[in-house]
């Protein structure tokens, strides 16, 4: 976790950004800091463009480190928030733009985990205080809370519980025939 980084974001100038981990690393920033954007009313394309600009700027200007696995040491995306990070029973809204400018339909499980960890480490949230997170893209809702302190390598961490609602969307069936010469798979190098 890195807090209060000054990032020079093309088209937006110097912006204060936090980086937090919740299963993936995210840059977190209030959308308002990016030209006065509002996660509730801004055009989706404007939010995606701003988040992508933050992601690219962070990747160029800062090295991400994971204390236990270098395979996880990369910025997955940017979460633009409504800036409501202090504990409240009212929902806080965000949009997660990740990978190749994809927008998560939900508040994002790993993103909620990162936001909870950051809020806890900033002293904005205590253990077992449940926060509600809302997606500005679809309105879907997750809740999350830090349940206990932990360590990740030499760093302070928290264990976070996230909950939400999911729906069954399909099934797949795979068949392997005995005479298939590739039934055990193959490896290309």
Protein Blocks (a to p, Z undefined) as FASTA:
>chain_A
ZZhiacddehklpaddddddehiacddddfklngoiafklmcfklmmmmmmmmmmmmmmm
pccddfkbmklmccfbdcddehiabgcfbdcdddddehjhpacfbeojmlmmmmmmmmmm
nopacehiacddddfklopacddddfbdcdehjbccdddddddddddfbdcdddddfklm
klnopadZZ
